[in-house]
């Protein structure tokens, strides 16, 4: 279990760890934002904004 303070974020590749949402109490509220970045975009950024051919 990873605890994150209110307003905090955690970023991890979903393939690295098994993750799930655990139940909360009736009076509690949970919010989450999920994003996705394609592998090609990550390679482009890792190459300094150049395509693999230019790199």
C-alpha positions, 0 to 999 in steps of 0.5 A: 500500500502506498499512502499519498498525502492530499494533493500529492501524486504518484507516477508509475508505469502500470506494468511495473506493479500490480495495483488496485483500489481498496474499499473506503468507509461510507463517509470517506471520499476518494478521487483519482486521475488516470493518464496514459502516454503511448510508448512512442511518445515516451521514446520521442521525449527520451530522444530529446524531441527527435524521432528515432530516425533523427536520433 
